[in-house]
Amino acid sequence: MPDPRLATALAQKKFILAPGIFDMISAKIADAMGFTALYGTGYGTVSSYLGVADAGIATYTDMLARMSRYAQSCATPIIADADTGYGGLLNVRHTVQGYEAAGIAAIQIEDQELPKKCGHTPGRKVISTRDMCLKIEVALAARKSENFLIIARTDARTSLGPDEALARGRAYRRAGADVVFIESPETVDEMARIGQEIDAPLLANMADGGRTPILPAEQLQKLGFDIAIFPAIGFLAVAAAAERVYGHLLATGTSTGLAPHDSYGFARMCDLMGFQDVWDFEKQWARPE
């Protein structure tokens, strides 16, 4: 069942700051830090699992397996990227049922045509407002608990402009979406319009290197947003660190000489992965030869 703490925090008007997690190492690290929620990023998860672009290649089965693992292994509520719901209305129902049963707290469904693309890349096309509203209605009918939040995202801004994106956001709220997500506004003024013109809980996507200005949580809250996801912060940092240490190894032929902050430390990693439990179990059940 979905974790009710996310829905409760939203109802209590607590600002929700959610870092992107993209594999189980990032999930375990973020889970221990005290965030209200974690964001299962599609881009990062597809990249770490398949090593390909977030362009509609990963399937429902691929993503459910990984998002389920996040939910099972983390104490923090998970907001999960579910792309378009992986197809038509029947697919949306199946997706909602699968993600909710996995323990996900909120699911993000977008209005892109198939195959979908990352929200800060060019070439995105959207389905009709009516068709997306039907997806939202199906998602609401498919869920068992109102604690399982439906986040409706529109990608209309880039191709059709801010007015169309705002109109869709309002329509998606009328269709029953718990949270509205206008993807890739391009200025602070546009973000202010979202906060002023859409009467709904709002999600801001702080994608480093993307189309939207990166703003601190306090400013986002003042603009009217309720949730901020930072999907790329983790995998961009990990890629940079890996490039740095692999380059050092290639240049010097050794891992010595790296700065202390370049390594998490083997002992810490063993602790993060739960080796102490393994060792305690082996000690408990050891038998003399």
Order of alpha helices (4+ residues) and beta strands (2+ residues): alpha-beta-alpha-beta-alpha-alpha-beta-alpha-beta-alpha-beta-alpha-alpha-beta-alpha-beta-alpha-beta-alpha-alpha-alpha
